[in-house]
Amino acid sequence: MLENVNLNQKTDKDTFKQRMKELKPALYDLQQPLKKSGISVIILFEGWGASGKGSMISNLILNFDPRNFNVHTIALPDEQEKRYPFLWRHWQTLPPKGKISVLDRSWYQDVSISRLERGQSGEEALRRIRKINAFERQLSDNGTLILKFFLHISQQEQKARFEKLYSNKNTAWRVTETDKHRNRLYDKYYKVFDEVLEATNTPYAPWYTVSGMDSRTAEIQVFSIVLDRIQAAMEAKANPEPAADLPFLGDFPIIGHEKLSDCPLGGVLEKDEYKDSLAKLQGRLKYLHGKLYRKRVPVILVFEGWDAAGKGGAIRRVTEALDPRGYEVVPVAAPSQEEIDRHYLWRFWRKLPKNGHVAIFDRSWYGRVLVERVENLTPEKDWRRAYREINEFEQGLADWGAVILKFWMNIDQDEQLRRFEMRQNTPSKQWKITDEDWRNREKWGRYEEAVNDMMQNTSTKYAPWHVISSEDKKYGRTQVLKIIAEALEKRLG
């Protein structure tokens, strides 16, 4: 792509002034319509050192309402950030609906600079590129406009700019030995940059390669593209096209799962047998937790199930065996407005554990294909698309090294009714039963259909579903502990 950039194009001062008189007011006038539209915008700048990214960002944001944007400078990951999946830190910078994030560098450093300077293999770079493409597609499908600019200059121009900066004591600090090294190896960096641009130039997030040789020409091009693309996005949202075919579910190592109606509900433990099994299993898990921390293996446990099926009791027995400094239980309720204003996976990315730690989700991202589907809170095309997005999310976690176990706590309708009535008639437990629980019970059939589809479409080799018979809570708890212990022993050898 870089070979197509015209590095000789220049703009005279009068033409520049005239175009800016047109572009700047138009950009400022976009702010309120953009806010009302609910479209979020990411404008990211990549490019050569000294190509003018900083000046471009400074001049661009002068045309935005300061309350409507944030600027993020992205460096290579520090040691703390390396303990999470590589996209984790970039999910933190996502703008809410109606606002703009401007990025000085971005996730592309993790597949270009890291590849050249941190010993990243070509295979790992390809995996990350696939994840980046999926990440940008997910954001685009959710209504985020992504504008990607690469500012290109020649090797000679870069060297001249470095020398000019270095000759002034007030700006010499801006030129590092790394900058000089990159200029000397310009051709090598050029090749990698160009490969990344080609591999991530997609219909939903295309690259705009801009000559940085002449700042006036570059500014006109960037301002014009930003204006045109935001206007087009608002027009498209105001006049949506008819829905296309149902979303593609992707290609994943699906192992599927039998229907809930075919899953046995047997299994009973007497009190003494339960105490003995519980003590042994928790002892195994306690030992394994220490080993997980030493080997920096992250663990993600997902608990879903029927209301009153025993999720809380199972989670409690798991946490009793864990060092409290090394786990977090994440209770998932209806999303807040801050969460609604972003991609639905945003709040779950923020709660991922560091490597060596455990995250336990009491309900999870599967709400997208369960409650949001059944209660008609999300259009069909969106919850169907979520199967692919969830599989991509979990595949990324597995590639990072996480052990992912997903449990459906299963009971029948009669047992649920018995537990509901017991809660309602026991003063100390009445807080556990709500009108919503009774309403959900009336939709048992619709929920069961959604659960069957969920397990069929998202039970994978790297993140399998386990249906736990919880008619007898003691039996269900020990089964959960046993599955976790066996999976961790297998991972840890």
N, C-alpha and C positions, 0 to 999 in steps of 0.2 A: 504493500500500500504506500510505503514512504516514497517509492520511486515516482509516484504520480503527483507529488507535491511540487508546485512551481515555486522554487526558492528565489526566483528573480523578480517576482511581482512586487510593484511598489505603488504607493498612493501618495499624491501630492497633498500639501497642507490644506488647500482650499476645498478639495473634494472631501477630505477627511472631516473638516469642520461642518460641511453641509450634511454629510451622512449622519454625523453625531447629533446634529440638531433634530434630525428625524427619529433616530433610534432611541436616544436617551428618554425623551418624554413618553414614547410608546412603551418602553420597558417599565417605566415607573407606573404608567396607567394600568399595567397588567396586574398590579398587586391585589387590589380588591376583587376583581373578577376571578383571579386564581384562588384566592382564599375561599370565595363562595363556591367555586367549582368542586372543592375537595380533592383536587389533584395534588399529589406531592411530587416534588421535582428534585432530582439529584443531578448536579452539574459537576463533573469531575475533570480535573486537568492532570494529564500526564505529559511527559516530554523530556527533552534533554536538560541537563543543568544549564542555567543561564539562558534558557530559551524564552523567558519572559512570563512564566506562569504566575509568579507573585504579583507582578505589575498588572497582569491581565485580571486576576482575581480582585485586586484592589479597585481597579477602574470599573469592573462589572458590578460589584456590590454597591457602589455609590448610587446605582439606579434602583436599588431595592429598599423597601421599607425595613429599617433595622429590626423591627419586631417580627419580621416575616422570614428571616433566614439565619442560618448558622454556618460558620466556616470551620472546617476541620482540617488540620495539618496532620497527615498520616506519615509516620516514620516506619522504619522496619520494626517488627514486634520486639518488645522487651522480654525479659525472662518470665515475668508473670503471664504475659499474653500468650507465650508459647505453651503454657499449660492448658490451653483451650484449643478447640478446633480453629483452624486459621481464619475462618470467616466470622468467628464469634465477635471479635472486636469491631468488625465492620457493620454488623447488625446493630450495634449500639448507636451508630451515627445516623440511622434512618430518620428522615423527617416525618412529622405527622401530616395528616391531610391538610392541604392548602398552604404548606410551607416548603421552603427550599433548603437543601443542604449543598454547600459548595465545598468540594474536596480538593485540597492541594495534595496531589497524589492519592492513591487509593489501594484497593485490593490487588491491583495489577503489579505492585512491587513484589507480591508474594509469588509471582510466576515469572518475573523478569530479573529484577535485581537479586532476589534470593537464589535464582537458578545460577546466576553468574558469579555471585560472591559468597554464597553460603553453602555451596556444595550440593544443591538440590538436584536430584537426578531428573533426566528428561521424562522418565515415566511418572515421577511424582508431579512434575509440572503439568503433564497432560491430564492427570487426575484432577488437579486443582483447576485447570482451565474448564473441564467439564462441570465442576462444581460452580465456578463463576458464571458460566452460561446458564445453569439451572437457577442460580440465585437471581440473576438479572431477569430471567424469564418470569420467575415467581413474583418479583416486584412489579414488573410490567403488567402481568395479568391482574394484579391487585390494584392497578390504577396509578402506579408511579411512573413518571416520565424520566427516563435516564438519558442524559446528554453527556457524551464522552468526547473530550478533545485531546488530541496529541499535538503539542507544539514542536515543530521540526526545524532544526537548523543544521548547517553543515559543520563538519569537523573544524574547518578553518575559522568559521565564525565563532564557534564555541571557544576555541583557543584564544582568539582575540578578545573576547568578552572577559574571559578569566584573567588575562593579562591586564586588562584595563582595571578590573576590580582589585587585583593584587597590587597594582601600582599606587593605589590610594590607601593610606593608613586607616582611613575610616571605613573602608569596605574590604580590606585585605582579608579580614576574618571570614568573609563569606566564601572564600576559595579554600577548599581542603585538599589534602593529599589524595583523598578518594576522588575528588573532582578531576584532578590532574591525571590520575590513573585511568579513569573512565574515558577521558579525552584521548589518551594514548591508544586505548583499545576500542576506539570509536567503531570500527568495522564490526568487531565482535558483538558489541552492544546493539548496533544497528540490526544485525541479523536476528538477534533474539527479540528485540522490540517489534520488528516487522512480522515475525512468526506469531507473536502474541496478538498483534492487531488483526492479522488475517483470521486467526482461530476464534476470535471473540467479536468479530464484526457480524452482528446478527440483525434480523429485521426489527426486533423489539428493542435493541440497544446498539445502534450502529456507531462506528467511530467517525469522527470528523478530524481529518488530518489537516493541520493549518500551518502554513509557513510562519515561523517566528522571526524571519530575517528582517522584516519591516513591521514595526509595531503598529503602525496605522492600518496597514492591510489586515493584520491579524485581528485587531480590535473590531474592525468593521465586519469581518467574517464571523467572529464569535458572537458579537451582539446580534447580528442578523439571524443567525441560526437559532439562538436562544429565543428571540422574539417569535420567529416563524413557528418553531416547534411547540412552544407553549400555546400560542394562539390555535394551532391545529389540534392540539390535545384537548383544549377546552371546547372547540367546535365539535370534535368527535364525541365527547362526553355528552354534550347537549343534544346531539343528533345521532344516537347509537345505531349501528347497523343491526339487522336481525341476527339472532344467535346462530352461530355456526353449529356444526356437528358436536356431539358430546366430546369432552376432552379425551386426549390420548392418555392411557394409564401408565405408559412407560414400559420399559423392559427390565425387570428385576428378578432375582432368584426367589420367586414366590413358591412357597411350599403349601400354601393354602391351609384350610382347617375344616374339619367336619362341622356340621351345623350344631347349634346349641341343643336342639331336640335329640341329637344322637349322642350327646355327651352324658356319660353315666353320672348319677347324683348320689351314688353310694358312698360308703366310707364312714366309719364311726370309731372313735377312740374312747376308751374308758378313762376315768380321771387319772388313775395311777400310771397307765400306759402313756397318757398324754404328757404328764409331768416328766417322765423319764425321757421320752422322745424329744420334748421341748428343750430340756437341759442339754442333751447331747448335740442337737442341731445348733443351738445357740452357741455352744462351745466351739463347734467347727467354724461357725460364721465369725466369731470373735477372732479366732486365730487367722482366718483368711483375710479379715479386714486389715490387720497389721501388715500382712504380706502384700496386699493390694497397694497400700501406701508406699511401701518400700520400692515396689516395682513400677509405681506411677501408672496403675491401671485404673481408668475411670469406670464407674458403674452407674447405669441408669435403670431404675425400676419403675415401671408404670403399672398403676392399679386402676382398673376400671371394673364395673360390675353393677348388678342390680342394687337399687336402694335397699339398705339393711342387709346386704349380703355378707358383711364382715370385712370390708376393706380396712377400716380403722383398726380393728383388732389384729389383723394380719400385719399391718404396718407397725403397730406397736411392738409386736413380738420380734420383728426384724430389728427395729431400732434398739431394743433392749440389749442386743448382742453387739452393737456398734459403739465405737469410741465417739462420743458426742462432738468432738472436734473435727470429725472426718465425714459427717453426713449432713444433709439438709432435707427435711420433709417439705414439699411444696404443695400446699392445698390449692386447688384450682377451682375458683368460683366463676361467676359471670364476669366478663372482661370489663375493666374500667374504661372511661372515655379515652384516656391516654392510650390504652391498648387497642380500642376499637379504631382509633385513628391511624393504626399501622397494620402491617401484614399480621395475620393471626398467629404466625409462628414467632413473631418478635418477642413476645413475653416469655416464651419457652427457651429461646436462645439465651435470654438474660439469666436464666436460672440453671444453666448447665453447670455441672461440677468441674472443678479443676481435676487434672489427672491425679489419680490416687485417692479421690474422694467419691462419695456416693450421693446421688440425687434420687429421692423417692417422690414420685408424682402421685398425689391423691387426686385422681382424674387428670386429664392431660389434653394434648393437642387433638386427641380423638373426639373431643366434643364437636369438632367441625363436621364429622361424618356421623355423629350420633344425635345429640340434642339439637344442634343447629339444623340438621336434616329433618328430624321428626317434627320439630316445632316450626318448620318453615321460616327459620331465621336467616337462612342463606339460600340464594338461588341454586337450582339443581346443578347448573354448569360449574358453579364454584365448589360445592361440596364434592362433586365427582372429580374435579381437578385436584382436590386435596389428597386423594389416594396417591397420586404420583408425587405430589409435593412432600407428603409424609414419608414415603419410601426414599425419596432423595435425601431428606433430612436425616433419617435413621441410617441410611447407607453412609452418609458423611460422618456420622458419629462412629459407626463401626470401623471405617477406614482410619479414623483418628485413634482407634484402639479401644473403644468403649465396649463393655459387656452390656447388652441391652436385653432386658427380660420384661415381658408384658403379660400381666395376669388379668383374666376376667373371672371375678368372683361370682359363682353361679349358684342360684337356688331356684326352686319352682315357685309358682304363684301362691300356692297354699302356705308355704313356709314364710314367704314375704308377708302375707296377710297376718299370720300369727305374730310375727315380729313387730309389725306396725301396731297391732292392737295392744301388745305388751308394752310398747313404748308409750302409747297414748294413755294407758292405764297406770303407768308408773311415774309418779311425780318427778323423780330424779332423772327420768329419761325422756320427758315430754319435749325437751328442747331438740331432741333428735328427729322428731317427726313434724313435717310441715304440710301445708295444703298442696304444695307443689309435688310432694311425694305421692299423695293420693291421686293427683292429676296424672302424673307419669305412669302410675299403675294402670290407669284406664287405657293407656296406649301401649300396653305390653307387646301386643302383636307387631306394631310398627317398629318398636325398639328392637325386638328380636330380629326382624328382617334387616334392620340397619346393622346390628351386631354381626349377623352372619356375613353380610357383604363386607364389613370392615375386616373381619378375620380372613375372609377368602382373598381379599385384595392387598392385605398388608402384613400377613404372616410370612416372614422371609427367613432365609437361613441365618442372617445376621441379627434379626430381631423377631424371634418367633412369639406367637401367642400361646399361652398356657391357660386352659379352662380349668378352674379349681372348683371341685365340688365342695360347697360350703354349707350344705344342709346341716352338717355337724361342724360347728365353728372350730372345734379343737382339731379335727381332722384337716380342715382346710388350712389352718395356720401351719401345721407341720408339713403339709405338702408344699406350701410356698417356701418355707425355710429349706426343705430338702432340694427343691429345684434350684434355688439360689446357690446353695453350697456346692451342688454338683457342677453347676455352670462355672463357678469361680475356680473350683479345683481343676476343671478341664482347661481353663485359660491359663492358670498358674502352673500347670504341670505337676 
